[in-house]
């Protein structure tokens, strides 16, 4: 019997679906694949307005997501051999639709199943993946692999292009800036991962899958990213609670705090980023061994609550 694979995902821009399709492109003739799209009851806008985007931060960080629609009954009632779970990080956490799905009864489809997570993002995904690991563990899933595709352009370049994409809807290159998002050649090359997943599945060797994926470049991770996320998540938690004191999503009373957060974040990124990078290099030199251990942890599948 052909293996049955369920692909569960949420995407705003469509890029994550491209990534998932590429991962599976080389094995479509060998497996049966069903897709289940996570759909918010009230869709999030795209492109965003600046206020809408930053107003989504508190509930994203505090894991208080907006409601999603039920999954189709034929998906819920079917038995699958493997589940691929695709998601994007928002504000260093899983996107709201991702968190909403993981908090609902629909997460029961993971129970007892091997799961491969596929992340498509600009560059920061560590804390989001830790949260997903925790949800999957609570659902009784067996995480057997993780694949992360990021924008490999320099940090400020990728930031400018994602801002253009998010607020203007323009992914294409313009002026001196390249196209936004994960590079097309990296998406196309992701087909190698699907073949590896299939080989390990049919040989009943999923325990070694992550090692093989890593050898193929499934995760590129520099120590500096660990430090950036450690610092960033603390600030996001503070601002999420500070803004939420003035009401829920869209509350007029919190708009001024949302705008304050937006302005300070942009100042921090564009003006303080060079200083932060210099400090990070100093810390990296001092704490290199401990940070390399952190890098190795995040490349693997183990879950230690509160690690980040």
Secondary structure, DSSP 8 states (H G I E B T S, - for coil): --EEEEEEE--SSSHHHHHHHHHHTTTTTTEEEEEEE--BSS---SS--HHHHHHTHHHHHTT----B----HHHHTS--SEEEEEE-EETTEE-HHHHHHHHSGGGGGGTT-EEEEEEEESS--HHHHHHHHHHHHHTT-EEEEEEEEE--S-HHHHHHHHHHHHHH---S-BTTB--SSS-HHHHHHTHHHHHHHHHHHHTT-GGGHHHHHHHTTS----HHHHHHHHHHHHHHHHHHHHHHTT-STT-GGGHHHHHHHHHHHHHHHHTSHHHHHHHHHHHHHHSHHHHHHHHHHHHS----TT--
